[in-house]
């Protein structure tokens, strides 16, 4: 159960029992439960979608987006903003890594963050099914384990490095119901996140960081919503 609580405590703002110090290898073990944390986020979204079904579409989409950000503590959004500044800058890889660690936000962060939130709001306002909202966060958090296993860490001392080489097969089993329910969404999410990871690794000299993982989650969710709204 400790691995489950670590995953939920790391990826969400839901209350968990006191966990104390995190030891070597525990974050890697916790990655098996990333899809479970995704289902918890999705359950909040699905319930809220059902409760607000009678509201105007734009208002419902805004409430769903606010709940999504609240459930994650904006963890992945923070990674997206930092990564936008680093990856879009016309700098060498070593300088981009330095920018990733900078606490200040630049114009790329504001522009990319605004567009991603705007698109996510509009896609949520388009009325994806509560079942999709339940499963999509789990799909994305399973798909995240693929680049975490395939690409080295950009910085060996970071949290991203401690979470690498996660438990892929247990996570796959947890994510399997969502994958079976929405196979085309799952395929699009995996393809998009692997493609983005390959591009990001090239911009950073071959590796990925925890901030990049956050960017992959945000854009993976965006792609999943886009596919669901356009074709389902």
C-alpha positions as CSV (number, residue, x, y, z in Angstrom):
1,X,0.0,0.0,0.0
2,X,2.9,2.4,0.6
3,X,3.7,2.4,-3.2
4,X,0.0,3.3,-3.9
5,X,0.0,6.1,-1.4
6,X,3.3,7.4,-2.8
7,X,1.8,7.5,-6.3
8,X,-1.4,9.2,-5.2
9,X,0.5,11.7,-2.9
10,X,3.0,12.6,-5.7
11,X,0.5,12.9,-8.6
12,X,-2.6,14.3,-6.9
13,X,-3.6,16.6,-4.0
14,X,-5.8,13.9,-2.4
15,X,-5.0,13.2,1.3
16,X,-2.8,10.2,2.0
17,X,-1.4,8.7,5.2
18,X,1.9,10.2,6.5
19,X,4.7,8.6,4.5
20,X,7.8,9.9,6.0
21,X,11.1,9.9,4.1
22,X,11.1,8.4,0.6
23,X,13.8,5.9,0.2
24,X,15.8,4.8,-2.9
25,X,13.7,2.8,-5.4
26,X,10.4,3.7,-3.8
27,X,9.4,6.2,-6.5
28,X,10.2,3.6,-9.1
29,X,7.9,1.1,-7.4
30,X,5.2,3.7,-7.0
31,X,5.0,4.2,-10.8
32,X,3.1,0.9,-11.0
33,X,0.1,2.8,-9.5
34,X,0.3,5.9,-11.7
35,X,-2.8,4.8,-13.6
36,X,-4.7,4.3,-10.3
37,X,-3.9,7.9,-9.4
38,X,-5.2,8.8,-12.8
39,X,-8.5,7.0,-12.2
40,X,-8.9,8.9,-8.9
41,X,-8.5,12.2,-10.8
42,X,-10.9,10.9,-13.5
43,X,-13.5,9.9,-11.0
44,X,-13.7,13.5,-9.7
45,X,-14.0,14.8,-13.3
46,X,-16.6,12.2,-14.2
47,X,-18.7,13.0,-11.2
48,X,-18.4,16.7,-11.7
49,X,-19.4,16.3,-15.4
50,X,-22.5,14.4,-14.3
51,X,-23.4,17.0,-11.6
52,X,-23.0,20.0,-13.9
53,X,-24.6,18.5,-17.0
54,X,-27.3,21.2,-17.0
55,X,-25.0,24.1,-17.0
56,X,-23.9,26.1,-20.1
57,X,-21.2,24.3,-22.0
58,X,-18.5,26.9,-21.4
59,X,-19.2,27.1,-17.7
60,X,-19.1,23.4,-17.3
61,X,-15.8,23.2,-19.2
62,X,-14.3,25.9,-17.0
63,X,-15.4,24.0,-13.8
64,X,-14.0,20.8,-15.2
65,X,-10.7,22.4,-16.0
66,X,-10.5,24.1,-12.6
67,X,-11.1,20.7,-10.9
68,X,-8.5,19.0,-13.1
69,X,-5.9,21.6,-12.1
70,X,-6.9,21.3,-8.4
71,X,-6.7,17.5,-8.4
72,X,-3.1,17.6,-9.6
73,X,-2.0,20.7,-7.7
74,X,-0.9,22.1,-11.1
75,X,2.1,19.8,-11.0
76,X,2.1,18.9,-14.6
77,X,1.2,22.5,-15.7
78,X,4.3,23.7,-13.9
79,X,6.4,21.2,-15.8
80,X,4.8,22.4,-19.1
81,X,5.6,26.0,-18.4
82,X,9.2,25.4,-17.4
83,X,9.7,23.0,-20.4
84,X,8.2,25.5,-22.9
85,X,10.8,28.1,-21.9
86,X,13.6,25.6,-22.2
87,X,12.8,23.6,-25.3
88,X,11.6,26.6,-27.4
89,X,14.7,28.7,-26.7
90,X,17.4,29.1,-29.3
91,X,20.1,27.9,-27.0
92,X,22.5,24.8,-26.8
93,X,21.3,21.8,-24.8
94,X,23.3,22.7,-21.7
95,X,21.7,26.1,-21.6
96,X,18.3,24.6,-22.0
97,X,18.9,22.4,-19.0
98,X,19.8,25.4,-17.0
99,X,16.6,27.2,-18.1
100,X,14.6,24.1,-16.9
101,X,15.9,24.8,-13.4
102,X,15.1,28.5,-13.5
103,X,12.2,29.5,-11.2
104,X,11.2,32.4,-13.5
105,X,8.8,32.2,-16.4
106,X,9.4,33.7,-19.8
107,X,7.2,34.5,-22.8
108,X,7.2,30.9,-24.2
109,X,5.8,29.7,-20.9
110,X,3.0,32.2,-20.9
111,X,2.1,31.7,-24.5
112,X,2.2,27.9,-24.4
113,X,0.4,27.7,-21.1
114,X,-2.4,30.0,-22.3
115,X,-3.0,28.1,-25.5
116,X,-3.0,24.7,-23.7
117,X,-5.4,25.8,-21.1
118,X,-7.6,27.5,-23.7
119,X,-7.7,24.4,-25.9
120,X,-8.4,22.2,-22.9
121,X,-11.2,24.3,-21.7
122,X,-12.8,24.3,-25.2
123,X,-12.5,20.6,-25.5
124,X,-14.0,20.0,-22.1
125,X,-16.9,22.4,-23.1
126,X,-17.5,20.2,-26.2
127,X,-18.9,17.6,-23.8
128,X,-16.6,14.5,-23.7
129,X,-18.3,11.6,-22.0
130,X,-17.9,11.1,-18.3
131,X,-16.5,7.6,-19.1
132,X,-13.7,9.2,-21.1
133,X,-13.0,11.7,-18.3
134,X,-12.7,8.7,-16.0
135,X,-10.3,6.8,-18.1
136,X,-8.2,9.5,-19.9
137,X,-6.0,10.5,-16.9
138,X,-5.2,6.8,-16.3
139,X,-4.3,6.3,-20.0
140,X,-1.9,9.3,-20.0
141,X,-0.2,8.3,-16.8
142,X,0.4,4.8,-18.1
143,X,1.7,6.2,-21.4
144,X,4.1,8.4,-19.4
145,X,6.0,5.2,-18.3
146,X,7.0,4.5,-21.9
147,X,9.3,7.5,-22.3
148,X,10.4,7.2,-18.6
149,X,11.7,3.7,-19.5
150,X,13.0,4.5,-23.0
151,X,15.0,7.7,-22.4
152,X,17.8,8.4,-19.9
153,X,17.5,11.1,-17.2
154,X,18.6,14.6,-18.3
155,X,19.8,15.3,-14.7
156,X,20.9,12.3,-12.5
157,X,20.0,14.1,-9.3
158,X,16.4,15.1,-10.2
159,X,13.1,13.6,-9.2
160,X,12.6,12.5,-12.7
161,X,15.7,10.3,-12.5
162,X,14.4,8.7,-9.3
163,X,11.2,7.8,-11.0
164,X,12.7,6.3,-14.1
165,X,12.4,2.7,-15.3
166,X,9.0,2.4,-13.7
167,X,6.9,-0.7,-13.3
168,X,5.5,-0.9,-16.8
169,X,3.6,-4.2,-16.7
170,X,1.6,-3.7,-13.5
171,X,0.7,-0.2,-14.7
172,X,-0.4,-1.7,-18.0
173,X,-2.8,-4.0,-16.2
174,X,-4.3,-1.1,-14.2
175,X,-4.7,0.9,-17.4
176,X,-6.1,-1.9,-19.5
177,X,-9.8,-1.2,-18.9
178,X,-9.3,2.3,-20.2
179,X,-7.2,1.1,-23.1
180,X,-9.9,-1.4,-24.1
181,X,-12.7,1.2,-23.7
182,X,-10.9,3.9,-25.8
183,X,-8.3,2.1,-28.0
184,X,-7.9,4.9,-30.5
185,X,-7.6,7.5,-27.8
186,X,-4.9,5.4,-26.1
187,X,-3.0,4.9,-29.4
188,X,-3.1,8.6,-30.1
189,X,-1.9,9.5,-26.6
190,X,1.0,7.0,-26.7
191,X,2.1,8.1,-30.2
192,X,1.9,11.8,-29.3
193,X,3.8,11.4,-26.0
194,X,6.5,9.3,-27.5
195,X,7.0,11.7,-30.4
196,X,7.1,14.7,-28.0
197,X,9.6,12.8,-25.8
198,X,11.9,12.1,-28.7
199,X,11.8,15.8,-29.7
200,X,12.4,16.9,-26.1
201,X,15.3,14.5,-25.6
202,X,16.9,15.8,-28.8
203,X,16.6,19.4,-27.5
204,X,18.1,18.5,-24.1
205,X,21.0,16.4,-25.3
206,X,19.4,13.0,-25.1
207,X,17.6,12.8,-21.8
208,X,14.4,13.8,-20.1
209,X,13.6,15.5,-16.8
210,X,10.7,15.7,-14.4
211,X,9.5,18.9,-15.9
212,X,9.4,17.2,-19.4
213,X,7.3,14.4,-17.8
214,X,4.8,17.1,-16.7
215,X,4.7,18.6,-20.2
216,X,4.1,15.1,-21.6
217,X,1.1,14.6,-19.3
218,X,-0.5,17.9,-20.1
219,X,-0.1,17.5,-23.9
220,X,-1.1,13.8,-23.7
221,X,-4.3,14.8,-22.0
222,X,-4.9,17.5,-24.6
223,X,-4.4,15.0,-27.5
224,X,-6.7,12.5,-25.9
225,X,-9.5,15.1,-25.5
226,X,-9.0,16.2,-29.1
227,X,-9.2,12.7,-30.5
228,X,-12.2,11.9,-28.4
229,X,-14.1,15.1,-29.3
230,X,-13.3,14.9,-33.0
231,X,-13.9,11.2,-33.6
232,X,-15.8,9.5,-30.8
